[in-house]
């Protein structure tokens, strides 16, 4: 069950990358249809969640 959740987390991570960080700008777009950044849309939370996912995945890989 844990492997299924990990696969879903990584899948949604890449979907989020493609939608909101498509132009390689370090700030996520306000929406996938706009090319400007707005803090109120939750971009900082999105990046923070990606950081935690990255840390969780890399720490579990190094322990294996």
PDBQT receptor file of N, H, CA, C and O in Angstrom, charges set to zero:
ATOM      1  N   UNK A   1       0.823  -1.195   0.000  1.00  0.00    +0.000 N 
ATOM      2  CA  UNK A   1       0.000   0.000   0.000  1.00  0.00    +0.000 C 
ATOM      3  C   UNK A   1       0.864   1.253   0.000  1.00  0.00    +0.000 C 
ATOM      4  O   UNK A   1       0.534   2.229  -0.675  1.00  0.00    +0.000 OA
ATOM      5  N   UNK A   2       1.968   1.241   0.750  1.00  0.00    +0.000 N 
ATOM      6  H   UNK A   2       2.236   0.448   1.298  1.00  0.00    +0.000 HD
ATOM      7  CA  UNK A   2       2.882   2.384   0.801  1.00  0.00    +0.000 C 
ATOM      8  C   UNK A   2       3.471   2.670  -0.578  1.00  0.00    +0.000 C 
ATOM      9  O   UNK A   2       3.641   3.831  -0.951  1.00  0.00    +0.000 OA
ATOM     10  N   UNK A   3       3.783   1.615  -1.338  1.00  0.00    +0.000 N 
ATOM     11  H   UNK A   3       3.645   0.672  -1.036  1.00  0.00    +0.000 HD
ATOM     12  CA  UNK A   3       4.349   1.802  -2.674  1.00  0.00    +0.000 C 
ATOM     13  C   UNK A   3       3.349   2.478  -3.605  1.00  0.00    +0.000 C 
ATOM     14  O   UNK A   3       3.739   3.278  -4.455  1.00  0.00    +0.000 OA
ATOM     15  N   UNK A   4       2.067   2.166  -3.452  1.00  0.00    +0.000 N 
ATOM     16  H   UNK A   4       1.751   1.517  -2.761  1.00  0.00    +0.000 HD
ATOM     17  CA  UNK A   4       1.025   2.791  -4.276  1.00  0.00    +0.000 C 
ATOM     18  C   UNK A   4       0.945   4.277  -3.970  1.00  0.00    +0.000 C 
ATOM     19  O   UNK A   4       0.866   5.097  -4.885  1.00  0.00    +0.000 OA
ATOM     20  N   UNK A   5       0.966   4.633  -2.683  1.00  0.00    +0.000 N 
ATOM     21  H   UNK A   5       1.031   3.967  -1.940  1.00  0.00    +0.000 HD
ATOM     22  CA  UNK A   5       0.926   6.045  -2.310  1.00  0.00    +0.000 C 
ATOM     23  C   UNK A   5       2.162   6.775  -2.819  1.00  0.00    +0.000 C 
ATOM     24  O   UNK A   5       2.057   7.905  -3.296  1.00  0.00    +0.000 OA
ATOM     25  N   UNK A   6       3.330   6.147  -2.724  1.00  0.00    +0.000 N 
ATOM     26  H   UNK A   6       3.416   5.229  -2.337  1.00  0.00    +0.000 HD
ATOM     27  CA  UNK A   6       4.556   6.778  -3.208  1.00  0.00    +0.000 C 
ATOM     28  C   UNK A   6       4.488   7.014  -4.706  1.00  0.00    +0.000 C 
ATOM     29  O   UNK A   6       4.913   8.064  -5.188  1.00  0.00    +0.000 OA
ATOM     30  N   UNK A   7       3.964   6.062  -5.438  1.00  0.00    +0.000 N 
ATOM     31  H   UNK A   7       3.618   5.209  -5.047  1.00  0.00    +0.000 HD
ATOM     32  CA  UNK A   7       3.830   6.220  -6.882  1.00  0.00    +0.000 C 
ATOM     33  C   UNK A   7       2.858   7.340  -7.223  1.00  0.00    +0.000 C 
ATOM     34  O   UNK A   7       3.108   8.113  -8.148  1.00  0.00    +0.000 OA
ATOM     35  N   UNK A   8       1.755   7.437  -6.490  1.00  0.00    +0.000 N 
ATOM     36  H   UNK A   8       1.553   6.809  -5.738  1.00  0.00    +0.000 HD
ATOM     37  CA  UNK A   8       0.800   8.525  -6.709  1.00  0.00    +0.000 C 
ATOM     38  C   UNK A   8       1.406   9.881  -6.363  1.00  0.00    +0.000 C 
ATOM     39  O   UNK A   8       1.188  10.858  -7.079  1.00  0.00    +0.000 OA
ATOM     40  N   UNK A   9       2.162   9.946  -5.276  1.00  0.00    +0.000 N 
ATOM     41  H   UNK A   9       2.340   9.152  -4.695  1.00  0.00    +0.000 HD
ATOM     42  CA  UNK A   9       2.811  11.197  -4.899  1.00  0.00    +0.000 C 
ATOM     43  C   UNK A   9       3.746  11.675  -5.990  1.00  0.00    +0.000 C 
ATOM     44  O   UNK A   9       3.722  12.848  -6.360  1.00  0.00    +0.000 OA
ATOM     45  N   UNK A  10       4.562  10.785  -6.504  1.00  0.00    +0.000 N 
ATOM     46  H   UNK A  10       4.582   9.831  -6.203  1.00  0.00    +0.000 HD
ATOM     47  CA  UNK A  10       5.518  11.148  -7.550  1.00  0.00    +0.000 C 
ATOM     48  C   UNK A  10       4.788  11.529  -8.833  1.00  0.00    +0.000 C 
ATOM     49  O   UNK A  10       5.189  12.468  -9.522  1.00  0.00    +0.000 OA
ATOM     50  N   UNK A  11       3.727  10.809  -9.154  1.00  0.00    +0.000 N 
ATOM     51  H   UNK A  11       3.402  10.047  -8.594  1.00  0.00    +0.000 HD
ATOM     52  CA  UNK A  11       2.947  11.129 -10.348  1.00  0.00    +0.000 C 
ATOM     53  C   UNK A  11       2.355  12.532 -10.254  1.00  0.00    +0.000 C 
ATOM     54  O   UNK A  11       2.456  13.309 -11.203  1.00  0.00    +0.000 OA
ATOM     55  N   UNK A  12       1.738  12.864  -9.119  1.00  0.00    +0.000 N 
ATOM     56  H   UNK A  12       1.656  12.233  -8.348  1.00  0.00    +0.000 HD
ATOM     57  CA  UNK A  12       1.164  14.203  -8.956  1.00  0.00    +0.000 C 
ATOM     58  C   UNK A  12       2.241  15.275  -8.899  1.00  0.00    +0.000 C 
ATOM     59  O   UNK A  12       2.005  16.411  -9.312  1.00  0.00    +0.000 OA
ATOM     60  N   UNK A  13       3.407  14.935  -8.399  1.00  0.00    +0.000 N 
ATOM     61  H   UNK A  13       3.599  14.013  -8.063  1.00  0.00    +0.000 HD
ATOM     62  CA  UNK A  13       4.525  15.867  -8.398  1.00  0.00    +0.000 C 
ATOM     63  C   UNK A  13       4.884  16.272  -9.825  1.00  0.00    +0.000 C 
ATOM     64  O   UNK A  13       5.042  17.458 -10.114  1.00  0.00    +0.000 OA
ATOM     65  N   UNK A  14       5.013  15.301 -10.708  1.00  0.00    +0.000 N 
ATOM     66  H   UNK A  14       4.884  14.337 -10.474  1.00  0.00    +0.000 HD
ATOM     67  CA  UNK A  14       5.360  15.610 -12.097  1.00  0.00    +0.000 C 
ATOM     68  C   UNK A  14       4.224  16.324 -12.828  1.00  0.00    +0.000 C 
ATOM     69  O   UNK A  14       4.476  17.168 -13.687  1.00  0.00    +0.000 OA
ATOM     70  N   UNK A  15       2.990  15.997 -12.498  1.00  0.00    +0.000 N 
ATOM     71  H   UNK A  15       2.784  15.311 -11.800  1.00  0.00    +0.000 HD
ATOM     72  CA  UNK A  15       1.857  16.726 -13.094  1.00  0.00    +0.000 C 
ATOM     73  C   UNK A  15       1.911  18.188 -12.664  1.00  0.00    +0.000 C 
ATOM     74  O   UNK A  15       1.709  19.085 -13.483  1.00  0.00    +0.000 OA
ATOM     75  N   UNK A  16       2.181  18.431 -11.382  1.00  0.00    +0.000 N 
ATOM     76  H   UNK A  16       2.344  17.702 -10.717  1.00  0.00    +0.000 HD
ATOM     77  CA  UNK A  16       2.308  19.801 -10.887  1.00  0.00    +0.000 C 
ATOM     78  C   UNK A  16       3.458  20.539 -11.547  1.00  0.00    +0.000 C 
ATOM     79  O   UNK A  16       3.335  21.718 -11.879  1.00  0.00    +0.000 OA
ATOM     80  N   UNK A  17       4.579  19.848 -11.740  1.00  0.00    +0.000 N 
ATOM     81  H   UNK A  17       4.679  18.890 -11.471  1.00  0.00    +0.000 HD
ATOM     82  CA  UNK A  17       5.701  20.465 -12.456  1.00  0.00    +0.000 C 
ATOM     83  C   UNK A  17       5.278  20.898 -13.849  1.00  0.00    +0.000 C 
ATOM     84  O   UNK A  17       5.529  22.030 -14.261  1.00  0.00    +0.000 OA
ATOM     85  N   UNK A  18       4.638  19.996 -14.567  1.00  0.00    +0.000 N 
ATOM     86  H   UNK A  18       4.434  19.076 -14.232  1.00  0.00    +0.000 HD
ATOM     87  CA  UNK A  18       4.242  20.288 -15.944  1.00  0.00    +0.000 C 
ATOM     88  C   UNK A  18       3.230  21.425 -16.029  1.00  0.00    +0.000 C 
ATOM     89  O   UNK A  18       3.278  22.226 -16.963  1.00  0.00    +0.000 OA
ATOM     90  N   UNK A  19       2.319  21.504 -15.071  1.00  0.00    +0.000 N 
ATOM     91  H   UNK A  19       2.280  20.853 -14.313  1.00  0.00    +0.000 HD
ATOM     92  CA  UNK A  19       1.277  22.531 -15.117  1.00  0.00    +0.000 C 
ATOM     93  C   UNK A  19       1.750  23.896 -14.630  1.00  0.00    +0.000 C 
ATOM     94  O   UNK A  19       1.440  24.914 -15.248  1.00  0.00    +0.000 OA
ATOM     95  N   UNK A  20       2.494  23.928 -13.534  1.00  0.00    +0.000 N 
ATOM     96  H   UNK A  20       2.746  23.100 -13.032  1.00  0.00    +0.000 HD
ATOM     97  CA  UNK A  20       2.772  25.203 -12.877  1.00  0.00    +0.000 C 
ATOM     98  C   UNK A  20       4.219  25.670 -12.965  1.00  0.00    +0.000 C 
ATOM     99  O   UNK A  20       4.501  26.834 -12.680  1.00  0.00    +0.000 OA
ATOM    100  N   UNK A  21       5.129  24.807 -13.347  1.00  0.00    +0.000 N 
ATOM    101  H   UNK A  21       4.899  23.862 -13.579  1.00  0.00    +0.000 HD
ATOM    102  CA  UNK A  21       6.530  25.189 -13.501  1.00  0.00    +0.000 C 
ATOM    103  C   UNK A  21       7.005  24.877 -14.918  1.00  0.00    +0.000 C 
ATOM    104  O   UNK A  21       8.161  24.505 -15.119  1.00  0.00    +0.000 OA
ATOM    105  N   UNK A  22       6.135  25.023 -15.878  1.00  0.00    +0.000 N 
ATOM    106  H   UNK A  22       5.196  25.324 -15.714  1.00  0.00    +0.000 HD
ATOM    107  CA  UNK A  22       6.410  24.598 -17.248  1.00  0.00    +0.000 C 
ATOM    108  C   UNK A  22       7.534  25.386 -17.909  1.00  0.00    +0.000 C 
ATOM    109  O   UNK A  22       8.271  24.832 -18.725  1.00  0.00    +0.000 OA
ATOM    110  N   UNK A  23       7.679  26.653 -17.578  1.00  0.00    +0.000 N 
ATOM    111  H   UNK A  23       7.081  27.102 -16.915  1.00  0.00    +0.000 HD
ATOM    112  CA  UNK A  23       8.679  27.475 -18.254  1.00  0.00    +0.000 C 
ATOM    113  C   UNK A  23      10.001  27.563 -17.498  1.00  0.00    +0.000 C 
ATOM    114  O   UNK A  23      10.818  28.439 -17.780  1.00  0.00    +0.000 OA
ATOM    115  N   UNK A  24      10.213  26.671 -16.548  1.00  0.00    +0.000 N 
ATOM    116  H   UNK A  24       9.549  25.960 -16.319  1.00  0.00    +0.000 HD
ATOM    117  CA  UNK A  24      11.438  26.604 -15.740  1.00  0.00    +0.000 C 
ATOM    118  C   UNK A  24      11.643  27.832 -14.854  1.00  0.00    +0.000 C 
ATOM    119  O   UNK A  24      12.745  28.056 -14.353  1.00  0.00    +0.000 OA
ATOM    120  N   UNK A  25      10.607  28.615 -14.661  1.00  0.00    +0.000 N 
ATOM    121  H   UNK A  25       9.712  28.433 -15.068  1.00  0.00    +0.000 HD
ATOM    122  CA  UNK A  25      10.650  29.731 -13.747  1.00  0.00    +0.000 C 
ATOM    123  C   UNK A  25      10.553  29.166 -12.329  1.00  0.00    +0.000 C 
ATOM    124  O   UNK A  25       9.694  28.320 -12.078  1.00  0.00    +0.000 OA
ATOM    125  N   UNK A  26      11.401  29.603 -11.395  1.00  0.00    +0.000 N 
ATOM    126  H   UNK A  26      12.098  30.290 -11.599  1.00  0.00    +0.000 HD
ATOM    127  CA  UNK A  26      11.343  29.029 -10.044  1.00  0.00    +0.000 C 
ATOM    128  C   UNK A  26      10.072  29.377  -9.271  1.00  0.00    +0.000 C 
ATOM    129  O   UNK A  26       9.772  28.747  -8.256  1.00  0.00    +0.000 OA
ATOM    130  N   UNK A  27       9.324  30.376  -9.745  1.00  0.00    +0.000 N 
ATOM    131  H   UNK A  27       9.568  30.888 -10.569  1.00  0.00    +0.000 HD
ATOM    132  CA  UNK A  27       8.056  30.722  -9.106  1.00  0.00    +0.000 C 
ATOM    133  C   UNK A  27       6.917  30.061  -9.871  1.00  0.00    +0.000 C 
ATOM    134  O   UNK A  27       6.840  30.201 -11.092  1.00  0.00    +0.000 OA
ATOM    135  N   UNK A  28       6.041  29.351  -9.191  1.00  0.00    +0.000 N 
ATOM    136  H   UNK A  28       6.104  29.236  -8.200  1.00  0.00    +0.000 HD
ATOM    137  CA  UNK A  28       4.932  28.690  -9.890  1.00  0.00    +0.000 C 
ATOM    138  C   UNK A  28       3.934  29.703 -10.442  1.00  0.00    +0.000 C 
ATOM    139  O   UNK A  28       3.698  30.749  -9.837  1.00  0.00    +0.000 OA
ATOM    140  N   UNK A  29       3.360  29.388 -11.580  1.00  0.00    +0.000 N 
ATOM    141  H   UNK A  29       3.551  28.538 -12.072  1.00  0.00    +0.000 HD
ATOM    142  CA  UNK A  29       2.370  30.265 -12.203  1.00  0.00    +0.000 C 
ATOM    143  C   UNK A  29       1.108  30.314 -11.344  1.00  0.00    +0.000 C 
ATOM    144  O   UNK A  29       0.839  29.394 -10.571  1.00  0.00    +0.000 OA
ATOM    145  N   UNK A  30       0.339  31.389 -11.486  1.00  0.00    +0.000 N 
ATOM    146  H   UNK A  30       0.558  32.135 -12.114  1.00  0.00    +0.000 HD
ATOM    147  CA  UNK A  30      -0.903  31.542 -10.723  1.00  0.00    +0.000 C 
ATOM    148  C   UNK A  30      -1.883  30.422 -11.079  1.00  0.00    +0.000 C 
ATOM    149  O   UNK A  30      -2.505  29.834 -10.195  1.00  0.00    +0.000 OA
ATOM    150  N   UNK A  31      -2.015  30.135 -12.351  1.00  0.00    +0.000 N 
ATOM    151  H   UNK A  31      -1.510  30.613 -13.070  1.00  0.00    +0.000 HD
ATOM    152  CA  UNK A  31      -2.799  29.000 -12.842  1.00  0.00    +0.000 C 
ATOM    153  C   UNK A  31      -2.052  28.425 -14.026  1.00  0.00    +0.000 C 
ATOM    154  O   UNK A  31      -1.061  29.001 -14.475  1.00  0.00    +0.000 OA
ATOM    155  N   UNK A  32      -2.508  27.312 -14.528  1.00  0.00    +0.000 N 
ATOM    156  H   UNK A  32      -3.312  26.844 -14.163  1.00  0.00    +0.000 HD
ATOM    157  CA  UNK A  32      -1.828  26.754 -15.695  1.00  0.00    +0.000 C 
ATOM    158  C   UNK A  32      -2.153  27.527 -16.969  1.00  0.00    +0.000 C 
ATOM    159  O   UNK A  32      -1.616  27.213 -18.031  1.00  0.00    +0.000 OA
ATOM    160  N   UNK A  33      -3.027  28.538 -16.882  1.00  0.00    +0.000 N 
ATOM    161  H   UNK A  33      -3.464  28.794 -16.020  1.00  0.00    +0.000 HD
ATOM    162  CA  UNK A  33      -3.378  29.343 -18.050  1.00  0.00    +0.000 C 
ATOM    163  C   UNK A  33      -2.802  30.762 -17.976  1.00  0.00    +0.000 C 
ATOM    164  O   UNK A  33      -2.982  31.547 -18.907  1.00  0.00    +0.000 OA
ATOM    165  N   UNK A  34      -2.120  31.094 -16.893  1.00  0.00    +0.000 N 
ATOM    166  H   UNK A  34      -1.974  30.456 -16.137  1.00  0.00    +0.000 HD
ATOM    167  CA  UNK A  34      -1.538  32.421 -16.722  1.00  0.00    +0.000 C 
ATOM    168  C   UNK A  34      -0.036  32.291 -16.509  1.00  0.00    +0.000 C 
ATOM    169  O   UNK A  34       0.440  31.293 -15.968  1.00  0.00    +0.000 OA
ATOM    170  N   UNK A  35       0.698  33.298 -16.937  1.00  0.00    +0.000 N 
ATOM    171  H   UNK A  35       0.311  34.108 -17.376  1.00  0.00    +0.000 HD
ATOM    172  CA  UNK A  35       2.146  33.212 -16.810  1.00  0.00    +0.000 C 
ATOM    173  C   UNK A  35       2.707  34.148 -15.748  1.00  0.00    +0.000 C 
ATOM    174  O   UNK A  35       3.881  34.514 -15.809  1.00  0.00    +0.000 OA
ATOM    175  N   UNK A  36       1.900  34.534 -14.792  1.00  0.00    +0.000 N 
ATOM    176  H   UNK A  36       0.947  34.237 -14.743  1.00  0.00    +0.000 HD
ATOM    177  CA  UNK A  36       2.393  35.368 -13.709  1.00  0.00    +0.000 C 
ATOM    178  C   UNK A  36       2.233  34.633 -12.378  1.00  0.00    +0.000 C 
ATOM    179  O   UNK A  36       1.486  33.661 -12.265  1.00  0.00    +0.000 OA
ATOM    180  N   UNK A  37       2.961  35.129 -11.376  1.00  0.00    +0.000 N 
ATOM    181  H   UNK A  37       3.569  35.918 -11.468  1.00  0.00    +0.000 HD
ATOM    182  CA  UNK A  37       2.989  34.509 -10.058  1.00  0.00    +0.000 C 
ATOM    183  C   UNK A  37       2.119  35.305  -9.094  1.00  0.00    +0.000 C 
ATOM    184  O   UNK A  37       2.131  36.536  -9.115  1.00  0.00    +0.000 OA
ATOM    185  N   UNK A  38       1.365  34.606  -8.251  1.00  0.00    +0.000 N 
ATOM    186  H   UNK A  38       1.356  33.606  -8.234  1.00  0.00    +0.000 HD
ATOM    187  CA  UNK A  38       0.601  35.236  -7.179  1.00  0.00    +0.000 C 
ATOM    188  C   UNK A  38       0.732  34.363  -5.934  1.00  0.00    +0.000 C 
ATOM    189  O   UNK A  38       0.457  33.164  -5.982  1.00  0.00    +0.000 OA
ATOM    190  N   UNK A  39       1.145  34.955  -4.836  1.00  0.00    +0.000 N 
ATOM    191  H   UNK A  39       1.368  35.929  -4.797  1.00  0.00    +0.000 HD
ATOM    192  CA  UNK A  39       1.343  34.196  -3.597  1.00  0.00    +0.000 C 
ATOM    193  C   UNK A  39       0.028  33.654  -3.043  1.00  0.00    +0.000 C 
ATOM    194  O   UNK A  39       0.018  32.626  -2.366  1.00  0.00    +0.000 OA
ATOM    195  N   UNK A  40      -1.070  34.332  -3.322  1.00  0.00    +0.000 N 
ATOM    196  H   UNK A  40      -1.062  35.167  -3.872  1.00  0.00    +0.000 HD
ATOM    197  CA  UNK A  40      -2.353  33.932  -2.749  1.00  0.00    +0.000 C 
ATOM    198  C   UNK A  40      -2.874  32.612  -3.336  1.00  0.00    +0.000 C 
ATOM    199  O   UNK A  40      -3.761  31.994  -2.747  1.00  0.00    +0.000 OA
ATOM    200  N   UNK A  41      -2.350  32.174  -4.469  1.00  0.00    +0.000 N 
ATOM    201  H   UNK A  41      -1.630  32.676  -4.948  1.00  0.00    +0.000 HD
ATOM    202  CA  UNK A  41      -2.836  30.953  -5.115  1.00  0.00    +0.000 C 
ATOM    203  C   UNK A  41      -2.272  29.676  -4.507  1.00  0.00    +0.000 C 
ATOM    204  O   UNK A  41      -2.686  28.580  -4.884  1.00  0.00    +0.000 OA
ATOM    205  N   UNK A  42      -1.335  29.802  -3.573  1.00  0.00    +0.000 N 
ATOM    206  H   UNK A  42      -0.999  30.693  -3.267  1.00  0.00    +0.000 HD
ATOM    207  CA  UNK A  42      -0.797  28.612  -2.920  1.00  0.00    +0.000 C 
ATOM    208  C   UNK A  42       0.504  28.112  -3.509  1.00  0.00    +0.000 C 
ATOM    209  O   UNK A  42       0.924  26.991  -3.220  1.00  0.00    +0.000 OA
ATOM    210  N   UNK A  43       1.139  28.912  -4.320  1.00  0.00    +0.000 N 
ATOM    211  H   UNK A  43       0.798  29.822  -4.555  1.00  0.00    +0.000 HD
ATOM    212  CA  UNK A  43       2.416  28.511  -4.907  1.00  0.00    +0.000 C 
ATOM    213  C   UNK A  43       3.469  28.160  -3.877  1.00  0.00    +0.000 C 
ATOM    214  O   UNK A  43       4.140  27.138  -4.022  1.00  0.00    +0.000 OA
ATOM    215  N   UNK A  44       3.644  28.981  -2.826  1.00  0.00    +0.000 N 
ATOM    216  H   UNK A  44       3.099  29.811  -2.708  1.00  0.00    +0.000 HD
ATOM    217  CA  UNK A  44       4.631  28.618  -1.805  1.00  0.00    +0.000 C 
ATOM    218  C   UNK A  44       4.323  27.285  -1.116  1.00  0.00    +0.000 C 
ATOM    219  O   UNK A  44       5.235  26.523  -0.795  1.00  0.00    +0.000 OA
ATOM    220  N   UNK A  45       3.057  27.010  -0.896  1.00  0.00    +0.000 N 
ATOM    221  H   UNK A  45       2.316  27.629  -1.157  1.00  0.00    +0.000 HD
ATOM    222  CA  UNK A  45       2.674  25.727  -0.293  1.00  0.00    +0.000 C 
ATOM    223  C   UNK A  45       2.984  24.565  -1.223  1.00  0.00    +0.000 C 
ATOM    224  O   UNK A  45       3.388  23.491  -0.778  1.00  0.00    +0.000 OA
ATOM    225  N   UNK A  46       2.790  24.790  -2.519  1.00  0.00    +0.000 N 
ATOM    226  H   UNK A  46       2.462  25.662  -2.880  1.00  0.00    +0.000 HD
ATOM    227  CA  UNK A  46       3.088  23.763  -3.517  1.00  0.00    +0.000 C 
ATOM    228  C   UNK A  46       4.581  23.432  -3.507  1.00  0.00    +0.000 C 
ATOM    229  O   UNK A  46       4.961  22.261  -3.503  1.00  0.00    +0.000 OA
ATOM    230  N   UNK A  47       5.422  24.463  -3.504  1.00  0.00    +0.000 N 
ATOM    231  H   UNK A  47       5.113  25.414  -3.508  1.00  0.00    +0.000 HD
ATOM    232  CA  UNK A  47       6.866  24.250  -3.491  1.00  0.00    +0.000 C 
ATOM    233  C   UNK A  47       7.301  23.593  -2.181  1.00  0.00    +0.000 C 
ATOM    234  O   UNK A  47       8.178  22.729  -2.180  1.00  0.00    +0.000 OA
ATOM    235  N   UNK A  48       6.697  23.996  -1.080  1.00  0.00    +0.000 N 
ATOM    236  H   UNK A  48       5.984  24.698  -1.081  1.00  0.00    +0.000 HD
ATOM    237  CA  UNK A  48       7.004  23.406   0.229  1.00  0.00    +0.000 C 
ATOM    238  C   UNK A  48       6.642  21.917   0.252  1.00  0.00    +0.000 C 
ATOM    239  O   UNK A  48       7.398  21.098   0.774  1.00  0.00    +0.000 OA
ATOM    240  N   UNK A  49       5.491  21.576  -0.315  1.00  0.00    +0.000 N 
ATOM    241  H   UNK A  49       4.877  22.242  -0.740  1.00  0.00    +0.000 HD
ATOM    242  CA  UNK A  49       5.075  20.165  -0.382  1.00  0.00    +0.000 C 
ATOM    243  C   UNK A  49       6.025  19.363  -1.270  1.00  0.00    +0.000 C 
ATOM    244  O   UNK A  49       6.338  18.214  -0.959  1.00  0.00    +0.000 OA
ATOM    245  N   UNK A  50       6.486  19.956  -2.366  1.00  0.00    +0.000 N 
ATOM    246  H   UNK A  50       6.232  20.889  -2.619  1.00  0.00    +0.000 HD
ATOM    247  CA  UNK A  50       7.452  19.272  -3.230  1.00  0.00    +0.000 C 
ATOM    248  C   UNK A  50       8.771  19.039  -2.505  1.00  0.00    +0.000 C 
ATOM    249  O   UNK A  50       9.402  17.996  -2.675  1.00  0.00    +0.000 OA
ATOM    250  N   UNK A  51       9.184  20.010  -1.696  1.00  0.00    +0.000 N 
ATOM    251  H   UNK A  51       8.671  20.857  -1.558  1.00  0.00    +0.000 HD
ATOM    252  CA  UNK A  51      10.408  19.854  -0.915  1.00  0.00    +0.000 C 
ATOM    253  C   UNK A  51      10.278  18.686   0.058  1.00  0.00    +0.000 C 
ATOM    254  O   UNK A  51      11.196  17.875   0.179  1.00  0.00    +0.000 OA
ATOM    255  N   UNK A  52       9.149  18.596   0.748  1.00  0.00    +0.000 N 
ATOM    256  H   UNK A  52       8.403  19.255   0.649  1.00  0.00    +0.000 HD
ATOM    257  CA  UNK A  52       8.943  17.490   1.690  1.00  0.00    +0.000 C 
ATOM    258  C   UNK A  52       8.889  16.148   0.971  1.00  0.00    +0.000 C 
ATOM    259  O   UNK A  52       9.412  15.155   1.476  1.00  0.00    +0.000 OA
ATOM    260  N   UNK A  53       8.273  16.109  -0.179  1.00  0.00    +0.000 N 
ATOM    261  H   UNK A  53       7.848  16.916  -0.589  1.00  0.00    +0.000 HD
ATOM    262  CA  UNK A  53       8.233  14.872  -0.955  1.00  0.00    +0.000 C 
ATOM    263  C   UNK A  53       9.640  14.474  -1.393  1.00  0.00    +0.000 C 
ATOM    264  O   UNK A  53      10.012  13.303  -1.323  1.00  0.00    +0.000 OA
ATOM    265  N   UNK A  54      10.409  15.446  -1.841  1.00  0.00    +0.000 N 
ATOM    266  H   UNK A  54      10.106  16.397  -1.899  1.00  0.00    +0.000 HD
ATOM    267  CA  UNK A  54      11.794  15.184  -2.241  1.00  0.00    +0.000 C 
ATOM    268  C   UNK A  54      12.611  14.637  -1.071  1.00  0.00    +0.000 C 
ATOM    269  O   UNK A  54      13.339  13.654  -1.213  1.00  0.00    +0.000 OA
ATOM    270  N   UNK A  55      12.481  15.286   0.084  1.00  0.00    +0.000 N 
ATOM    271  H   UNK A  55      11.889  16.084   0.200  1.00  0.00    +0.000 HD
ATOM    272  CA  UNK A  55      13.218  14.827   1.267  1.00  0.00    +0.000 C 
ATOM    273  C   UNK A  55      12.796  13.428   1.686  1.00  0.00    +0.000 C 
ATOM    274  O   UNK A  55      13.640  12.597   2.019  1.00  0.00    +0.000 OA
ATOM    275  N   UNK A  56      11.510  13.167   1.670  1.00  0.00    +0.000 N 
ATOM    276  H   UNK A  56      10.824  13.842   1.399  1.00  0.00    +0.000 HD
ATOM    277  CA  UNK A  56      11.004  11.851   2.079  1.00  0.00    +0.000 C 
ATOM    278  C   UNK A  56      11.517  10.768   1.124  1.00  0.00    +0.000 C 
ATOM    279  O   UNK A  56      11.959   9.705   1.562  1.00  0.00    +0.000 OA
ATOM    280  N   UNK A  57      11.457  11.038  -0.149  1.00  0.00    +0.000 N 
ATOM    281  H   UNK A  57      11.098  11.901  -0.505  1.00  0.00    +0.000 HD
ATOM    282  CA  UNK A  57      11.868  10.042  -1.137  1.00  0.00    +0.000 C 
ATOM    283  C   UNK A  57      13.372   9.798  -1.073  1.00  0.00    +0.000 C 
ATOM    284  O   UNK A  57      13.814   8.649  -1.114  1.00  0.00    +0.000 OA
ATOM    285  N   UNK A  58      14.153  10.853  -0.973  1.00  0.00    +0.000 N 
ATOM    286  H   UNK A  58      13.794  11.786  -0.940  1.00  0.00    +0.000 HD
ATOM    287  CA  UNK A  58      15.614  10.689  -0.957  1.00  0.00    +0.000 C 
ATOM    288  C   UNK A  58      16.111  10.081   0.333  1.00  0.00    +0.000 C 
ATOM    289  O   UNK A  58      17.066   9.305   0.307  1.00  0.00    +0.000 OA
ATOM    290  N   UNK A  59      15.498  10.402   1.471  1.00  0.00    +0.000 N 
ATOM    291  H   UNK A  59      14.722  11.032   1.492  1.00  0.00    +0.000 HD
ATOM    292  CA  UNK A  59      15.914   9.789   2.721  1.00  0.00    +0.000 C 
ATOM    293  C   UNK A  59      15.583   8.304   2.740  1.00  0.00    +0.000 C 
ATOM    294  O   UNK A  59      16.363   7.499   3.248  1.00  0.00    +0.000 OA
ATOM    295  N   UNK A  60      14.419   7.934   2.184  1.00  0.00    +0.000 N 
ATOM    296  H   UNK A  60      13.786   8.588   1.771  1.00  0.00    +0.000 HD
ATOM    297  CA  UNK A  60      14.057   6.519   2.159  1.00  0.00    +0.000 C 
ATOM    298  C   UNK A  60      14.928   5.751   1.183  1.00  0.00    +0.000 C 
ATOM    299  O   UNK A  60      15.194   4.569   1.400  1.00  0.00    +0.000 OA
ATOM    300  N   UNK A  61      15.379   6.392   0.111  1.00  0.00    +0.000 N 
ATOM    301  H   UNK A  61      15.162   7.352  -0.065  1.00  0.00    +0.000 HD
ATOM    302  CA  UNK A  61      16.254   5.721  -0.850  1.00  0.00    +0.000 C 
ATOM    303  C   UNK A  61      17.655   5.520  -0.282  1.00  0.00    +0.000 C 
ATOM    304  O   UNK A  61      18.294   4.503  -0.556  1.00  0.00    +0.000 OA
ATOM    305  N   UNK A  62      18.135   6.473   0.501  1.00  0.00    +0.000 N 
ATOM    306  H   UNK A  62      17.616   7.298   0.723  1.00  0.00    +0.000 HD
ATOM    307  CA  UNK A  62      19.482   6.354   1.063  1.00  0.00    +0.000 C 
ATOM    308  C   UNK A  62      19.542   5.328   2.192  1.00  0.00    +0.000 C 
ATOM    309  O   UNK A  62      20.599   4.758   2.463  1.00  0.00    +0.000 OA
ATOM    310  N   UNK A  63      18.399   5.094   2.854  1.00  0.00    +0.000 N 
ATOM    311  H   UNK A  63      17.540   5.557   2.634  1.00  0.00    +0.000 HD
ATOM    312  CA  UNK A  63      18.346   4.112   3.931  1.00  0.00    +0.000 C 
ATOM    313  C   UNK A  63      18.260   2.675   3.422  1.00  0.00    +0.000 C 
ATOM    314  O   UNK A  63      18.576   1.734   4.149  1.00  0.00    +0.000 OA
ATOM    315  N   UNK A  64      17.832   2.513   2.174  1.00  0.00    +0.000 N 
ATOM    316  H   UNK A  64      17.576   3.278   1.583  1.00  0.00    +0.000 HD
ATOM    317  CA  UNK A  64      17.621   1.170   1.626  1.00  0.00    +0.000 C 
ATOM    318  C   UNK A  64      18.914   0.473   1.286  1.00  0.00    +0.000 C 
ATOM    319  O   UNK A  64      18.897  -0.665   0.816  1.00  0.00    +0.000 OA
TER     320      UNK A  64
